[in-house]
Amino acid sequence: MGVLSATAILLKQHAASGLVAAGLVVCPVKPPPQVYVHFAAEKTLYNTDFSGAQLAQGLTTPSGSSFASHKGTSPGTDTLHGVTMRQLGHHLRMGFNTWTDQDGKACLYFEHATFTITYQATVFIAKEILDDKCYADVVRAHENHHIIIDLDTIHEHIPAIKTQLLQHIRNIGYQGVGPVTAEQKAAKRKEMKKQLAAAARPLVRQLRLQVAQRQNKIDTPENLAQEEAHCGAKTDTPENTPPK
């Protein structure tokens, strides 16, 4: 074997391991990071302090929240009798590993990413309908159905969110970002955090859109009329009650 060929093989071997005589030039391959997606739903709150008119006029929508509502369909009941305010948010935690060579050059790796989806719902029922327990139960069951749709939709989308989050980490560089000098490490880690946080925000926006689209199926005039037609039957059933 010629000298040039032998040298080329040696250089290739060193490059594959991430090292050459001058120091770290390519980050060594490490195991992929662990990605976790959790869902934290708070207990549903119920409020009967407001009239239907107050519910229609006085509620504002905080950032990240949305409304689902119930209007009566019988003559004289075309007013707001139930509102569910839902807030869907998230927080993201990241961990890093650092690999450093003898010259102080470093490669940064995502060790783990934990994406937590948060959900809180408050059901408002108009106080003027409370004396009619049957109808109040219909409204409560309708609002609870909205919440159940939310929870089911979120659970269905968790696997896709995990896959997308891992893809974003791969795009940023889960096989090592660098090499960087010791002075650059903190800034590079901050940049990686910022990139992943920016990539995660659209995932929540997409989830909110999916949740909103699912709600339309129970707010049709036909469905509302059918619910009221069952007044007098037991509506507070397990399938119409959100999980504790």
NORUR-V944549 format. One line per field, one symbol per residue. ss: DSSP state (H for helix, E for strand, C for the rest). phi: phi as a letter, one per 30 degrees, with the letter a starting at -180 (. if undefined). A space follows every 10 residues. Layout:
ss: ???
phi: ???
This chain:
ss: CCHHHHHHHH HHHHHHHCEE CCEECCCCCC CCCEEEEEEE ECCCEEECCC CHHHHHHHCC CCCCEEEEEE ECCCCCCCCE EEEEEEEEEE EEEEEEEEEE CCCCCEEEEE EEEEEEEEEE EEEEECHHHC CCHHHHHHHH HHHHHHHHHH HHHHHHHHHH HHHHHHHHHH HHCCCCEEEE CHHHHHHHHH HHHHHHHHHH HHHHHHHHHH HHHHHHHHCC HHHHHHHHHC CCCCCCCHHH CCCC
phi: .ddddddddd dddddddjbb edkdbbdddb edddcbbcbc cdddcbbbdc ddddddcccc cdeicacbbb cdcdeicdbd cbbcccccba bbcbbbcbcb cdcjdbccbd dabcccccbb bbccceddcd dceedddddd dddddeddde ddddedcded dddddddddd ddkdcjckdb dedceddddd dddddddddd eddddddedd dddddddccd eddddddddc ejddcdcedc cded
